Amino acid sequence: MDGPIGEPPQQMLPWAPVPPLPVGLQAQMPPGPVRYIVEHETRYDYTAPVSQSWQLARLTPRQLPWQNVLSHALHIHPAPDERHGARDSFGNCITHFGLHAAHRLLRVDMQCVVEIGERPAPDTAADMPWENVREVIRFGLADAARSTDTTHTEELLAASSMAEPTPLVPLSEAARLYAQASLTPRRGWLAAVSDLMHRIHADFEFKPGATTVTTSVDEVLAQRSGVCQDFAHLMLACLRGHGLPARYVSGYLLTNPPPGTPRLMGVDASHAWVAAYAPPFGWVEFDPTNDQRADRRYITLAWGPDFGDVVPLRGVILGGGGGQGMDVAVSVVPQF
């Protein structure tokens, strides 16, 4: 830190590429909702005592039509001197807490049980040219403002806000040009966005350590490598560069141990993917890291314009001696 007051570096969590389930394991998944136990532990160790700490946690999975949060607990050690919950502007559940006594360790443990059902499947017959989606976003708000359907108006407002550049996903001419091979004239939106997902998966190497949270979209395009966060930001830049709304989604993804190996605790990882919007379908979720749409293995934690809006834990500290270590352990255990 530059001085006694500083913000813990926004270190990348251990993003991981998760391959599709083997056919045999897919067959074992029961019909209907699948239940998971998720544990997410974040630990900060400081080289010198921290006298004050103010933190914001986004560690409560969202309640969604296909996702039912059956139980949730957030344990903080040392016990905070103040704590309260709220929702941010994107509807994510957030927890503010503060510690006002000296400490050299901060541990935040989240445990939850969730059930994940099938997401609505897009009706391909309803697909429209991607240019039409862009025009609805550009000009549909004027018509919606005259409508008495407030739900439709709010949906378009939320979607249009996700077509704007952000600090981590600024407008990128390189990304816009890269997307042109998928967004060909009058091509259906679903086909075009799916093709973009396929191309990112094929053209970019998953390479932990190749990037940091400050690596730009243009740098990822130039080096053709990165991690889940980078691929999600790249896909956002590609779509927004053509006026199409898309948002960053953070959460968890069921991983699979090697055949014959028992599932271990604490070895899974947080994950990131993209939800893109089109009026006929609403929000459709695409995972460019794994080249697939989100299914019953994906657990949604939070969403926003970019990674900066969904960081699981961030804050400001006083003290700490200028050094700290951070460890994150995640377990996603299916109950079938």
N, C-alpha and C positions, 0 to 999 in steps of 0.2 A: 504494500500500500504506500501511497505517496505521503500520507500523514496519519494521524491517529484515528481519523474517521475514514472508513473506506467501505466499498461494496465487495463482497466475496465475488471472485471472478465467476462469470457465468459459464462454468465448465460444461462441456458436452456430456450428457449421460451416455452410458454404453449402448449406443444404438446397434442393432444387430440384424443382418439379413436373415429372414426366416423362410426356408423353402416350403413349398406346398406339402401338406401332409401326404405321406405315402398312401397308396390306394387302400392298403389293408387297414390303416388307422382311420382313414376317412369312413370306411365302412363301419367302424366301431362306434362312430359318433351317433348317438341316438337321435331319433326324429324329435322335432320340437326344440325348445330352449335348452341350451347347454349351460350348466352351472360351473363357475370357477371360483376358487379361492385365490386372491391376489394379495401378496405382501410386498411392500416397497419400503426399504429402509435407506435413509440418507444420513450420513455421519460426517460431521466436521470436527477435526482435531486442530486446535490452535496452538502455535508455538509459545504463546504467552497468554495470560488470562484476558478474556473479553469482558469488559465491564458493562456494556450495554449492547443489546441486539434487538433489532426490529425485523421481523420476517413476514413474508407473504407466501403461503403455500397453496398450490392448486393440486390437491391430492385427493379430491373427491370425484369419483366417476359420475358422469352425467346420467340423469334419468331420461331415457329415450323410448320411443315406441317399441324398439326391438331390444332395449337394454333395461333390465330391472335390477336396481341396486337393493339387495335384500338386507344387507347390514354393512356398516362402515364405522371404523374407529381410527382416530388419529391421536397417537401418543407422542408426547414431546418431553424430552429429558435434557436439561433440568426442567421442572415444571414451570411454565411461563407465569409471569406476574400479571399479564393481561392477555386476553384472547377473545376474539369475536369472529363470527362468520358473516359472509355477505355474498353477493353475486357481482361479477364484473359486467362490463357493458356487452359482453358476448354471451352472458348467461351461465358462465362457468362458476361453480361453487369455489369460493376462496376463503382461506382462514388467515386472519391477521393475528400475530402474537408477538409479545415482547418479553425479553428477559432483562432484568435490571440489577442483577447481582453477578459477581465475577464467576466466570466459568471457562474451562478450557476444552469442553466437549459439548457439542450440540448434536443430539440424535432425534430424528423424526421418523416414526414408524407408522405406516398406514397399513391396515388390514381391511379387506372388504370381501363380501361374497356377492357375486353378480350372476344373473342369468342372461344369456345372449340368444335371441331368436334370429330368424331370417330377416334380413333387410328387404324392403320392397324391391322387387326386380323391375328394372326399366322395361316398359313395353316398346320394343324396337319399332313397332308399327307407328308409334307416336313421334318418332324422331323427326327433327326438323333441321334444315341447313344451319350450320353454326353461325352464319352471318345473321340469320333471323333471331337467334338467341341474343347476339350482340345488340341488335336493334331494339329488342324488347327491353334490355337493360338500359339502353341509352334514352329511349323515348317512352317506354312503358310507364315510367313514374308519373308523367303528366296525366295519362289516362287514369292511373290508379288513384291519383289525388282527387279526381272528380267522382270516384266510385265510393259507394257506401260500404264496400267490402274492406274493412280495416285489416283483416288478416292478410289479404292479398297485398295490400299496400305495404304492410310491415315486412312481408316476405321479400318484396322487390327492393325495399330500402336496405334490408340486411344483405341481400345479394349484391346490390350495386356497390355497397361499401367494400366488398371483397374483390372489386375490380380495380381498386386504387393501389398505387405503389406504396411501399412501406419502407422503414429503415433497413430491414434485412432483405427485402425483395423490391429494390428500386426498379424503375423501367430499364430494361436491358435490350438494346438493339440486337445484340448477339442472340439472346434468347428468342426474341421475336422472329428472327430469321431462321433459327433452328426449328421453330414450330411450324414454319410455312409448309414443310414437306408433309405434315399431317393435316394441317388446316387448309386443304386445297379448296378451290371455289365450289360452293354449293354442296360440299360434302356434309353428310349428316353429323350432328353434334356428337352423338354417342360414339359413332365410328371414328370420328376425328380425335376425340379425347382418348379413346381406347388406343388408337394407333400411336399417339404421343407417349402414352404410358409404355407401350411395347418398345418404342425406340429408345427411350431413356434407359430402360432395363438392358437393352442390347448394346447400347453405345457406351455405357459408363460402367467402370469397374468399382465394385464395393471394396473400399480400401481404408480400414480404420487407421487413423493417424495421418491421413493425407490432407486433412483439413482441420480447421478450428471453427469456433462460433463466429469468427470475424472473416472467414473466407467468403468472398463474394460469389454471386452467381456466375459472373464472367470468368472468374478464376476456375470455377468448377468446369465450366464449358471448355476452357483452354486445356486443362489437365486431364479431362475425361475420367475423373475418379472422385470419390467422396463416400459419404455415408448417408443414412436414411434422411437426416435433416437436409443435407445438400440436395438430394434428389427431389424431395418435396418442395424446397424453395425453387429449384430449377423449373419444375412443372408449373408452379404458381406464376413464375415470371413469364413462361411461355404463354400461358393462357391469358394473363392480365395484359400482356403486350398486344393482344388482339382484342381487348375489350371484353374478355370473358371472365366472369367472377369465379373465384375458387378460394378455399380457405385451408389453412394448415390444421391438421388433426393430430393430437398426441394421445398416446394410450399404450396398450399392451397387446402382444400377439403371442398366442400359444406356440411354444417351441417344442421340438421333438428330439429327445435324446437318441443317440445311435442305437441301432437294433441290439437288443439284449442288455442294454444299459439302463439302470433304474433312473427315474427322474430325480434330479438333485434340487435342493432348495437354494435360492439365491443366485442362480446362474442365468436366469432369463434377463430380459432387457426391456427398457422402454422402446417405443417404436414411434414412427411418424409417417403419415400418409396425407393424401389430399382429398378434399371433397369439392367437386365442381357442380355448378348450378345451371340448370336449364328448365324453363317453365313447364315443359311437358312432364318432367320427372321429379322436380325438386332437386335435392342434393344427392349426388351419386359419388361414392367413395372409391378412389383409385389408389393403388399402392405401386408406385413405379419401382421401388426396390425389389419387389417380389413378382411384379408383372401380373397382378390380379386385382379384382375388385374385392373390397372388404366383405367378409362372410362371418360365420359364427365364431371364428377364432379371434376376432378383433374386439378389443374392449376399449371403449372411448373414454378418455379422461377429460380432455378439454379441447377447445378449438378457438382459433383466432386468425388474424391476418398473417402472422409469421411466428417463428419460434419464440421471439421475445415476448409474445402475449400469452404464452402457455407454459413458461418455465415452471417446473414443478415446485421449486423452492428457491427464493431469492430474497436478499435483504441487505441491510446496512448494519455494520458493527462499529463499536468504539473500542479500540484496543486490539489485542490479538498479536501484537509484535510484528506484524507484516508478513506472517507466514501461516499457512493452513494446509491441511490435507483433507480431501473429500473422497468418500467411498459411497458407492450406491450398489445395493443388492435388490434384485427383483425376482419374485417367484410367481409363476402363473400355473396353478394346478387344476386340471379339469376333474370334475366329479362324475366320471363315467367309466 
